[in-house]
Amino acid sequence: MSNYYVVKDGRNPGVYSTWDECKQQVDGYSGAKFKKFSSPSEASSFLNGGNSGSSRGSSQNYSSRSSSNYQKSYNQTSQRESGYNSGYSSSHRSSNYQRESYRKPDPVTVYTDGSCLGNGKNGSSAGVGVYFDDNDHRNVSERLEGLQTNNRAELTAIKRALETVRDSDNGNTARDVEIKSDSQYAINATTKWHSKWSSNGWKTADGAQVKNRDLIEDIAALKSERSGNVKLSYVPAHSSIHGNEKADRLAVRGAQSYE
């Protein structure tokens, strides 16, 4: 009978097929929590936040003593269960497949851009573009709501990228996200300047009110709700970078749809 060793708090949380693998994730890790199960459904429930009540044991904080006791129990069980500890058996491969399903989602890279036709003039129209890949249903091309400026379009594109990743992952926030933008303003406003502005009452160095505060705070909130990393990277505009060129076209199309 296969067992499933769940590391809930450790170096790499997940489901493991052997105690040795489990121990590598919790040994010396402060506050580690792990538990052994006999069924994959109970293991999945415990890993994902449930309090599965298995007769095989209870969750425990890691210590050298618990490690020793657990190793002893594991060795005794191994002697009773023929083939359990014999290399990469079919049950081991099956357990590896189970563990694979619990791994962190692959990272995603998304390009964003904003466009404002007639920026700074009466009658200007702005749009946002979000590009994941060619023919990707997550791509966004839409008009900008509210005040029509290029900076607001750039910020809104970043906001829409984070919203789209969240929604397409059904609320799972573990995926690492890299957003590539050609707006130094949007990147700096949401990374370098946000904390300083927030602490001084949203005033600039010359005492003026910070513009676009609503969008900057929305982006900060979307970033903070994610357990995965969010990285904003600068790419130069109109430099034949495929993703940036595609995001630009989506943004221009969105701006034109406003007319």
N, C-alpha and C positions, 0 to 999 in steps of 0.2 A: 504494500500500500504506500502510495506516494504521500509525502508530507510537504507542506508549504510554509516556508519561514518568511514571515512578513517583517520587514524593517520599516516601522512607521516614522521614527526619528533616528537618523543616522547619516552617514556620509552620502549614501545613494539610496533613498527610500525605494522600496520595491518588494517584489516577491521572489524568493530564492529557493532553490531546490535542495540545498544542503546546508547543514549547520556551519560548515567551514566558510561558505560564501557569506552567510549571514553574519558570522563573527567578524569577518573582515570589515563589515560596514559599521559595527557597533563597538568594536574593541578600542578603548581609549577615547571614545566619543562621548563628551559630557551630555548627560540627559538622554541617552539613547533609549529607545523603546522598541521592543520586538516581541513576536509571538509566533507560536507554531500552530498550524491548522492541518486538518486532514482533508479538507475540501477546498477547491479553488473559489467557490462562491463566498465562503466565510472569510477566506483570505482577502478577497476583493473588497468585501464589506468593511473589514477592519482597516485596510489601507486607505479607503476612501472616506473614513471618518466615522464609520459605524462602530458599535460596541458588541461585536459578534461574541456570543458566549459559547466557546468551543470547549468540549470536554478534554481536549488535548493539552490544555494549559491556559495560563492567563498571561496578559501582557505584563511586562516587567521593565523596570529601569535597569540599565546595564551596570554591572560592577564586575570586578575580577572574580568574586565569589559566585555570582550568578552565572558567569561564564563557565567556571569550573563545574558547577552543578549541572548546567545545561549540557556541557560536553559529555559528562558521565552518562546522563540520560540518553543522549544521542548515540553513544557508543553501544550501550546496552540494547537499544532499539535496533541498531544496525546489525548486531549479531543475530537477532531473531528474524530479521527480514532479509531473506536471501536475495542477493543481487542488488540490494539497495545502494551499496557503496562501490559498485563495480563499474568504474569508468563512465563513459557517455552512453548509457543504455537508452532504450526507447523511452523509458519513463523520465530519464534525465532530459532528453531532448524535448519531451512534452512539457516538462516543467520550465525549460528554457523558453519555450513558446509562450507559456503563461506569463513569465517574467517580462518578456518583450512587450506584451500588451500594456504593461504598467509604466513603461518608460516615458520620459518627458516628450511631448510633441516636438517634431522638428521645428527649428527656427524658421521665421518667415521674414523676407525682405520686401519692402513695399516702397514705391516711389510716390511722392506727392508734389503737387504744384498748384499754384494759384495764378489766375489771369484776370486782369482788369482792363477792358477796352476803354480808352479815354480816362485813365486813372488820374484823379485829381480834378476832373472837369465835370461840369453839369452833364447829366445824362450818361455817365459812365455805367458800364455793366461788367459784373465780375462773375467768375465761375471757378469751381474747384475740380481738380483731377486727382484720382487715386489709382495707381496702376500696380497690380500684382503680377500679371503675366498676360500674354496674348490670349484673347478670348476667355479670360477668367471672369466668371460671373460676379466676382467680388469687386471688379473695377468700378469706379465711381466717376461719373461726369454729370455735374449738376450746377445749377445757378446758385450764386451766393445770396442768402437771405439778408435783409437789413442793409446797413451802410455798405456801399459799393467801393471798396478800396482793395488794392493789391495785397497789403499786409494782412487784412482780415481774410482774404481768400487763401493765402498761404497757411495761416493758422487753422482755418476751418478744414483745409485738406488734411492736415496732421490729425486733427480731432476726428474726422471721418474715417481715417485709416485705423485708428485705435478702436473706434466703435465697430467697424466692419470686422476686424479680427476677433473682437469679443463676441459679436453676434454669430459669426460663422463657426466659432468653436463652442457654441451653445453655452456661453458663460464660463467655460474653462479658461482660466487666466494664466496657466503655467507656461504657455509658449513664449519663447524669447522673440522679440520683435525689433527689427532694425528699420527705421524710417529714413529714407534718403530724400533730402530736400535741397533745392538750390537757393533757399532763402536764409541767409545768415541771420537776419532779424528774427525770423520765426524760431530758429534753433536756439539762438542766444536768449531770447525772451522766455523760452520754456525750460532752459537748462541753467544758464549762468545768472540771469537777472531775476528770475521769479522769486527766489528766496529773499533776496535783498529788498525787492519791492514789497513783498508781503510783510516784512518786518518793519518797514518804515511808513506804513499807511498808504502804500501804492502811490508814492510820489517819486518823480524823477530827481536827478541831482540838482536841477534848478527849481524844484518845488512844484512842478506841474503835475497834473494827474496823469497817471500811466494810461496810455490808450490800449484798447483791446483787452482790458483786464478780464472781462467775462470769458473770452476764449482761452486766455492763458490759464485761468483757474480751472476751466473745464478740462483742459489737457492735463493739468497737474493731477486732477482727481482721477482721470482715466488711467494715468500712469501708476498712481498709488494703489489702485485696486488690483493691479496685476501682481501675481507671484513671480512671473517670469521677468527677465530684464527687458527694458525698453531703451534702445539706443537711437539717438538722432545724429545722422551723419550729413555732412555737407558734400554736395556734388555741384560742379560748375554748370551753369545753364548753357544750352545750345553748344554742347561740346561732343555731340554725336554719341552720348551715352544712351543706350536704347531705352532703358526704363524711364529716364528723365524726359526724353523726347516724347515718349508715349503719354506720360503724365501731363506734359505741356499741351498735347493735342486734346486730351480729355478736358483739361481746364478751359481751353479756348472754346471748345464746343459747348461747354456749360455756360460760358459768358455769352456766347452768341444766342443761346436758347432763351436768354433773358429779354432779348429784343422782340 
